[in-house]
Amino acid sequence: MSSANTPIILVVEDDAIVRMLIVDVLEELEFKVLEADGSEQALGMLRDSNQHIDLMMTDVGLPNMDGRELAKAARALHPALPILFASGYAESIEVPEGMHVIGKPFSIDQLRDKVTSLLG
């Protein structure tokens, strides 16, 4: 994959260790990854007109503004942005229509397959 065509994924996770692991896996899968430790930092990146983002992967349980609220704000800025929630309670969480969820813990293969399917 040439770097010009490499999908850019924004990972929003307040737990630094979990965020680092997700970022490492996505980078090994040859995606370009942006990191945010919470909703405010993520929204700053989403508002940056010079920054293209192909997919946002967010934890549901974020401080201040939870992942669902962040997703709503992200979709207001980028209506077609694919959004993937990561949650340890995937079977019981309700995600907004047109958004997706992956349960924690997930395997490298599960993450790769989910991200690839969302990016088309």
N, CA and C atoms as a LAMMPS dump frame, in Angstrom:
ITEM: TIMESTEP
0
ITEM: NUMBER OF ATOMS
360
ITEM: BOX BOUNDS ff ff ff
-5.0000000000000000e+02 5.0000000000000000e+02
-5.0000000000000000e+02 5.0000000000000000e+02
-5.0000000000000000e+02 5.0000000000000000e+02
ITEM: ATOMS id mol type element x y z
1 1 1 N 0.843 -1.178 0
2 1 2 C 0 0 0
3 1 3 C 0.887 1.239 0
4 2 1 N 0.684 2.129 -0.968
5 2 2 C 1.499 3.334 -0.971
6 2 3 C 1.016 4.261 0.133
7 3 1 N 1.917 5.078 0.649
8 3 2 C 1.54 5.938 1.77
9 3 3 C 0.469 6.945 1.382
10 4 1 N 0.376 7.316 0.099
11 4 2 C -0.651 8.254 -0.338
12 4 3 C -2.044 7.633 -0.24
13 5 1 N -2.12 6.314 -0.356
14 5 2 C -3.411 5.626 -0.307
15 5 3 C -3.656 4.925 1.025
16 6 1 N -2.773 5.1 1.974
17 6 2 C -2.91 4.436 3.261
18 6 3 C -4.031 5.075 4.066
19 7 1 N -5.032 4.281 4.474
20 7 2 C -6.108 4.843 5.281
21 7 3 C -5.592 5.406 6.61
22 8 1 N -6.214 6.496 7.047
23 8 2 C -5.84 7.152 8.299
24 8 3 C -6.933 6.883 9.324
25 9 1 N -6.522 6.306 10.457
26 9 2 C -7.46 5.944 11.512
27 9 3 C -7.157 6.78 12.75
28 10 1 N -8.198 7.407 13.276
29 10 2 C -8.085 8.15 14.526
30 10 3 C -8.513 7.221 15.657
31 11 1 N -7.591 6.943 16.588
32 11 2 C -7.868 6.082 17.739
33 11 3 C -8.047 6.974 18.962
34 12 1 N -9.23 6.869 19.595
35 12 2 C -9.546 7.666 20.777
36 12 3 C -9.707 6.714 21.96
37 13 1 N -8.762 6.79 22.889
38 13 2 C -8.746 5.88 24.041
39 13 3 C -8.042 6.584 25.182
40 14 1 N -8.709 6.664 26.348
41 14 2 C -8.109 7.388 27.474
42 14 3 C -7.093 6.558 28.249
43 15 1 N -7.116 5.244 28.102
44 15 2 C -6.132 4.381 28.763
45 15 3 C -4.898 4.301 27.876
46 16 1 N -3.791 4.873 28.329
47 16 2 C -2.584 4.992 27.505
48 16 3 C -2.059 3.632 27.039
49 17 1 N -2.102 2.632 27.893
50 17 2 C -1.581 1.309 27.518
51 17 3 C -2.462 0.665 26.454
52 18 1 N -3.768 0.728 26.643
53 18 2 C -4.694 0.167 25.651
54 18 3 C -4.536 0.907 24.323
55 19 1 N -4.449 2.24 24.391
56 19 2 C -4.275 3.041 23.171
57 19 3 C -2.995 2.642 22.443
58 20 1 N -1.909 2.492 23.191
59 20 2 C -0.63 2.121 22.591
60 20 3 C -0.73 0.76 21.891
61 21 1 N -1.404 -0.201 22.517
62 21 2 C -1.539 -1.532 21.924
63 21 3 C -2.363 -1.475 20.633
64 22 1 N -3.469 -0.742 20.65
65 22 2 C -4.305 -0.625 19.453
66 22 3 C -3.525 0.057 18.333
67 23 1 N -2.837 1.138 18.665
68 23 2 C -2.049 1.869 17.664
69 23 3 C -0.962 0.966 17.081
70 24 1 N -0.254 0.231 17.938
71 24 2 C 0.801 -0.675 17.45
72 24 3 C 0.25 -1.711 16.476
73 25 1 N -0.901 -2.297 16.824
74 25 2 C -1.508 -3.305 15.95
75 25 3 C -1.906 -2.684 14.615
76 26 1 N -2.576 -1.542 14.645
77 26 2 C -3.007 -0.901 13.403
78 26 3 C -1.816 -0.491 12.536
79 27 1 N -0.75 -0.012 13.172
80 27 2 C 0.445 0.353 12.401
81 27 3 C 1.095 -0.888 11.797
82 28 1 N 1.103 -2.004 12.529
83 28 2 C 1.629 -3.251 11.968
84 28 3 C 0.804 -3.711 10.78
85 29 1 N -0.476 -3.403 10.795
86 29 2 C -1.364 -3.736 9.681
87 29 3 C -1.262 -2.713 8.553
88 30 1 N -0.323 -1.771 8.704
89 30 2 C 0.03 -0.773 7.695
90 30 3 C -1.012 0.323 7.496
91 31 1 N -1.692 0.675 8.583
92 31 2 C -2.557 1.843 8.565
93 31 3 C -1.782 3.006 9.158
94 32 1 N -2.133 4.221 8.755
95 32 2 C -1.584 5.411 9.408
96 32 3 C -2.52 5.715 10.571
97 33 1 N -1.952 5.994 11.744
98 33 2 C -2.773 6.152 12.938
99 33 3 C -2.511 7.49 13.612
100 34 1 N -3.616 8.16 13.982
101 34 2 C -3.57 9.356 14.815
102 34 3 C -4.103 8.942 16.18
103 35 1 N -3.559 9.522 17.237
104 35 2 C -3.975 9.158 18.592
105 35 3 C -4.574 10.348 19.322
106 36 1 N -5.63 10.058 20.082
107 36 2 C -6.213 11.069 20.96
108 36 3 C -6.503 10.397 22.296
109 37 1 N -6.209 11.111 23.385
110 37 2 C -6.433 10.533 24.71
111 37 3 C -7.817 10.854 25.261
112 38 1 N -8.622 11.545 24.474
113 38 2 C -9.979 11.881 24.902
114 38 3 C -10.721 12.635 23.818
115 39 1 N -11.958 12.972 24.128
116 39 2 C -12.844 13.603 23.149
117 39 3 C -12.359 14.975 22.686
118 40 1 N -11.851 15.792 23.624
119 40 2 C -11.421 17.143 23.242
120 40 3 C -10.299 17.095 22.218
121 41 1 N -9.299 16.239 22.473
122 41 2 C -8.178 16.12 21.543
123 41 3 C -8.676 15.569 20.194
124 42 1 N -9.575 14.594 20.231
125 42 2 C -10.118 14.017 18.998
126 42 3 C -10.884 15.065 18.195
127 43 1 N -11.718 15.847 18.871
128 43 2 C -12.481 16.877 18.17
129 43 3 C -11.569 17.917 17.522
130 44 1 N -10.462 18.239 18.175
131 44 2 C -9.497 19.155 17.575
132 44 3 C -8.968 18.619 16.253
133 45 1 N -8.68 17.324 16.219
134 45 2 C -8.191 16.705 14.977
135 45 3 C -9.295 16.645 13.929
136 46 1 N -10.505 16.345 14.362
137 46 2 C -11.629 16.269 13.426
138 46 3 C -11.983 17.635 12.846
139 47 1 N -11.748 18.69 13.6
140 47 2 C -12.053 20.055 13.124
141 47 3 C -10.963 20.608 12.219
142 48 1 N -9.785 19.994 12.211
143 48 2 C -8.649 20.461 11.418
144 48 3 C -8.907 20.152 9.942
145 49 1 N -9.169 21.179 9.166
146 49 2 C -9.506 20.977 7.749
147 49 3 C -8.33 20.432 6.936
148 50 1 N -7.117 20.514 7.484
149 50 2 C -5.947 19.973 6.787
150 50 3 C -5.699 18.502 7.117
151 51 1 N -6.494 17.935 8.026
152 51 2 C -6.294 16.558 8.464
153 51 3 C -7.417 15.669 7.934
154 52 1 N -7.065 14.727 7.082
155 52 2 C -8.044 13.761 6.564
156 52 3 C -8.086 12.545 7.492
157 53 1 N -9.274 12.066 7.801
158 53 2 C -9.445 10.878 8.639
159 53 3 C -10.43 9.959 7.933
160 54 1 N -10.044 8.678 7.78
161 54 2 C -10.88 7.699 7.078
162 54 3 C -11.778 6.899 8.01
163 55 1 N -11.393 6.782 9.292
164 55 2 C -12.142 5.982 10.261
165 55 3 C -11.799 6.478 11.658
166 56 1 N -12.809 6.565 12.511
167 56 2 C -12.548 6.876 13.913
168 56 3 C -12.898 5.647 14.742
169 57 1 N -11.946 5.201 15.539
170 57 2 C -12.155 4.104 16.471
171 57 3 C -12.095 4.695 17.863
172 58 1 N -13.175 4.557 18.627
173 58 2 C -13.222 5.193 19.935
174 58 3 C -13.708 4.243 21.016
175 59 1 N -13.158 4.425 22.197
176 59 2 C -13.668 3.749 23.378
177 59 3 C -15.037 4.35 23.675
178 60 1 N -15.91 3.564 24.268
179 60 2 C -17.22 4.091 24.648
180 60 3 C -17.1 4.9 25.932
181 61 1 N -16.352 4.375 26.903
182 61 2 C -16.248 5.001 28.219
183 61 3 C -15.12 5.999 28.31
184 62 1 N -15.34 7.185 27.797
185 62 2 C -14.353 8.263 27.887
186 62 3 C -14.805 9.259 28.952
187 63 1 N -13.858 9.919 29.617
188 63 2 C -14.258 10.951 30.588
189 63 3 C -14.803 12.189 29.872
190 64 1 N -15.567 12.985 30.581
191 64 2 C -16.154 14.241 30.091
192 64 3 C -17.221 14.016 29.028
193 65 1 N -16.836 13.627 27.853
194 65 2 C -17.762 13.353 26.752
195 65 3 C -17.561 11.897 26.358
196 66 1 N -18.586 11.054 26.506
197 66 2 C -18.382 9.633 26.2
198 66 3 C -18.286 9.399 24.693
199 67 1 N -17.959 8.177 24.321
200 67 2 C -17.732 7.846 22.917
201 67 3 C -18.93 8.086 22.026
202 68 1 N -20.141 7.84 22.543
203 68 2 C -21.34 8.079 21.733
204 68 3 C -21.53 9.569 21.463
205 69 1 N -21.275 10.4 22.469
206 69 2 C -21.382 11.855 22.271
207 69 3 C -20.314 12.336 21.292
208 70 1 N -19.111 11.777 21.417
209 70 2 C -18.03 12.111 20.487
210 70 3 C -18.418 11.718 19.067
211 71 1 N -18.988 10.54 18.912
212 71 2 C -19.393 10.072 17.584
213 71 3 C -20.428 11.005 16.963
214 72 1 N -21.358 11.452 17.769
215 72 2 C -22.394 12.382 17.278
216 72 3 C -21.75 13.691 16.802
217 73 1 N -20.802 14.203 17.589
218 73 2 C -20.099 15.433 17.211
219 73 3 C -19.246 15.209 15.961
220 74 1 N -18.614 14.035 15.87
221 74 2 C -17.777 13.722 14.707
222 74 3 C -18.622 13.647 13.442
223 75 1 N -19.794 13.028 13.551
224 75 2 C -20.681 12.916 12.397
225 75 3 C -21.251 14.27 11.988
226 76 1 N -21.399 15.189 12.941
227 76 2 C -21.846 16.538 12.589
228 76 3 C -20.792 17.228 11.72
229 77 1 N -19.526 16.934 11.981
230 77 2 C -18.418 17.516 11.216
231 77 3 C -18.156 16.755 9.91
232 78 1 N -18.289 15.435 9.969
233 78 2 C -17.985 14.547 8.837
234 78 3 C -19.094 13.499 8.737
235 79 1 N -20.192 13.818 8.061
236 79 2 C -21.369 12.945 8.057
237 79 3 C -21.12 11.515 7.578
238 80 1 N -20.146 11.298 6.717
239 80 2 C -19.91 9.954 6.171
240 80 3 C -18.804 9.192 6.905
241 81 1 N -18.247 9.762 7.959
242 81 2 C -17.115 9.134 8.648
243 81 3 C -17.514 7.803 9.276
244 82 1 N -16.841 6.698 8.909
245 82 2 C -17.104 5.427 9.585
246 82 3 C -16.617 5.511 11.04
247 83 1 N -17.435 4.969 11.944
248 83 2 C -17.097 5.011 13.366
249 83 3 C -17.178 3.607 13.953
250 84 1 N -16.117 3.228 14.653
251 84 2 C -16.032 1.921 15.297
252 84 3 C -15.846 2.132 16.791
253 85 1 N -16.791 1.615 17.573
254 85 2 C -16.675 1.669 19.026
255 85 3 C -15.964 0.416 19.509
256 86 1 N -15.095 0.583 20.509
257 86 2 C -14.459 -0.556 21.167
258 86 3 C -14.983 -0.57 22.594
259 87 1 N -15.498 -1.733 23.011
260 87 2 C -16.082 -1.801 24.345
261 87 3 C -15.951 -3.196 24.935
262 88 1 N -15.69 -3.231 26.222
263 88 2 C -15.686 -4.484 26.94
264 88 3 C -17.091 -5.009 27.156
265 89 1 N -18.074 -4.201 26.817
266 89 2 C -19.484 -4.573 26.99
267 89 3 C -20.199 -4.552 25.646
268 90 1 N -19.512 -5.005 24.6
269 90 2 C -20.029 -4.892 23.231
270 90 3 C -21.407 -5.496 23.055
271 91 1 N -21.668 -6.615 23.749
272 91 2 C -22.959 -7.285 23.546
273 91 3 C -24.12 -6.494 24.135
274 92 1 N -23.832 -5.556 25.04
275 92 2 C -24.926 -4.836 25.683
276 92 3 C -24.977 -3.346 25.34
277 93 1 N -24.061 -2.869 24.507
278 93 2 C -24.084 -1.446 24.206
279 93 3 C -24.894 -1.17 22.942
280 94 1 N -25.608 -0.088 22.991
281 94 2 C -26.363 0.338 21.818
282 94 3 C -25.552 1.407 21.108
283 95 1 N -25.309 1.172 19.824
284 95 2 C -24.563 2.158 19.056
285 95 3 C -25.511 2.828 18.072
286 96 1 N -25.261 4.1 17.777
287 96 2 C -26.115 4.802 16.823
288 96 3 C -26.139 4.088 15.466
289 97 1 N -27.224 4.254 14.758
290 97 2 C -27.387 3.62 13.452
291 97 3 C -26.233 3.993 12.527
292 98 1 N -25.753 3.011 11.788
293 98 2 C -24.671 3.233 10.842
294 98 3 C -23.287 3.218 11.469
295 99 1 N -23.213 2.916 12.77
296 99 2 C -21.928 2.826 13.46
297 99 3 C -21.734 1.38 13.912
298 100 1 N -20.522 1.023 14.244
299 100 2 C -20.176 -0.372 14.495
300 100 3 C -19.463 -0.525 15.834
301 101 1 N -19.392 -1.78 16.312
302 101 2 C -18.758 -2.039 17.6
303 101 3 C -17.9 -3.298 17.507
304 102 1 N -16.789 -3.281 18.237
305 102 2 C -15.934 -4.459 18.394
306 102 3 C -15.734 -4.653 19.891
307 103 1 N -15.846 -5.886 20.336
308 103 2 C -15.725 -6.179 21.758
309 103 3 C -14.283 -6.304 22.209
310 104 1 N -13.986 -5.715 23.365
311 104 2 C -12.669 -5.878 23.994
312 104 3 C -12.768 -7.074 24.931
313 105 1 N -11.768 -7.893 25.022
314 105 2 C -10.55 -7.865 24.196
315 105 3 C -10.836 -8.44 22.804
316 106 1 N -10.08 -7.97 21.828
317 106 2 C -10.229 -8.482 20.468
318 106 3 C -8.869 -8.933 19.972
319 107 1 N -8.881 -9.86 19.025
320 107 2 C -7.629 -10.362 18.45
321 107 3 C -7.171 -9.42 17.336
322 108 1 N -5.936 -9.573 16.956
323 108 2 C -5.394 -8.799 15.835
324 108 3 C -6.224 -9.075 14.586
325 109 1 N -6.563 -10.348 14.362
326 109 2 C -7.348 -10.714 13.182
327 109 3 C -8.737 -10.083 13.218
328 110 1 N -9.381 -10.078 14.392
329 110 2 C -10.712 -9.468 14.503
330 110 3 C -10.639 -7.972 14.204
331 111 1 N -9.62 -7.312 14.734
332 111 2 C -9.477 -5.869 14.49
333 111 3 C -9.217 -5.612 13.016
334 112 1 N -8.299 -6.358 12.423
335 112 2 C -7.987 -6.192 10.999
336 112 3 C -9.236 -6.39 10.145
337 113 1 N -9.983 -7.461 10.414
338 113 2 C -11.164 -7.756 9.607
339 113 3 C -12.225 -6.678 9.739
340 114 1 N -12.445 -6.203 10.963
341 114 2 C -13.464 -5.176 11.208
342 114 3 C -13.082 -3.868 10.533
343 115 1 N -11.835 -3.435 10.72
344 115 2 C -11.375 -2.177 10.124
345 115 3 C -11.396 -2.25 8.606
346 116 1 N -10.922 -3.362 8.07
347 116 2 C -10.907 -3.535 6.611
348 116 3 C -12.316 -3.495 6.046
349 117 1 N -13.266 -4.146 6.717
350 117 2 C -14.65 -4.143 6.217
351 117 3 C -15.244 -2.731 6.263
352 118 1 N -14.908 -1.957 7.287
353 118 2 C -15.452 -0.6 7.393
354 118 3 C -14.84 0.361 6.374
355 119 1 N -13.604 0.103 6.004
356 119 2 C -12.935 0.989 5.048
357 119 3 C -13.249 0.604 3.599
358 120 1 N -13.918 -0.537 3.436
359 120 2 C -14.322 -0.963 2.087
360 120 3 C -13.176 -1.57 1.351
